């Protein structure tokens, strides 16, 4: 978060024993795991557009939904005025996507 601490939802997810978390360090690998149905979803808050654009196209074709953390579609991406800002996203199968967005919007 802006205060340098992990967001509340990330702390909840790490505390849960029935969710498996993986931090792979590669947006492309995470996207391909979602596209292949190996992982139900992926969340990246500090990614770049060039890290996700190509692999998101594959995941979307496989049925994944790609939005920002509030649920707003990331693609098609409006490049007008874009200067390299971070592009946070949630990529997941439809049921998992709804659950992730709901979890991320919880305030506690």
N, C-alpha and C positions, 0 to 999 in steps of 0.2 A: 504494500500500500504506500501512499504518499509519506507516511511516517516511518518508512523503512521496515515495518513489520509485515508479516504474512497476513493476507486478508483473512477474515473470520472463517470463511468457507474453507480455505485451505487448511487452517488449523483443525477444523471439524473433520475434514476428510482424512487428515493424517492420524487423527485420534480414533477413527472408526476402524473396527477390525474386519468388517465384512466387505470393504471396498479395497481393491488392490490398486495401488498407485505406482506408476512407473515414470521416472524422469529420464528420458532417453537422450536428451541433448540434441535431437535432430527433428525439426518440424516435418521434414520430408518422411522420415521413417515413421513418425507418429501418424501422419496422414495416411500412409500406405497401410498401416495396421488397422486404422479405422475403415478404409476402403475395402480391405480384405475381410473385415468382420472379426479380426483377431482382438481388437480393442473396441469397446463400445463408444469411446469418445476421447478427445484430446482437448486440452485447454492450454493456450499460450497467451500470456499477457504482454510479453516484451519482444514479440516477433517482428520481423520486417516483411514487407510485402513480397520481396523477392524470395523469401524463405518459404512462402506458402502458395504463391499463385499457381504454379504448375501442378503441384501435388493436390491442391484443393480442387482443381478441375477434375482430376481422376476420382477423388473421393466423392465429389458431387455426382459424377456420372454413375458411381456405384451406389448412390442413394443417400449419402450423408448430407447433413444440413450444416452450413457454415455461416455463423453469425458473429457479431460482436458479443461481449458478455451481457448486453441488455436484450439480446434477441433480434437485433436489426441485421439484415443481410449484409454481408461483406462484399459479395459479388452480385452483379457487375460492380466493379470498383471505379469510382470517378477519379480519374487522374488529374483533373483540372486543379491546379494549385498544389498538387502533392509534391512535397519536398523531402520525402524519406521518413516521415513520422512513423512511429511504431503502429502496428496493426494488431491489436489484441483480438483473439478469436476463440470461439468454441466450435469444434467440429465433432459431429457425432451422428450415429444412427438416430432416426426420428424420436423414438421413445427415450433413448438415453439423452438426447439433446434437450428435450423438455425437462427432464430431471436435473440435468446440469444447470440449466438457466434458472430453474426454480431454486436450487441449492445456492447458487451464486447471489440470488436476490434476497435471500434470508438475511435479516439484520442481526441475528444472534447465533 
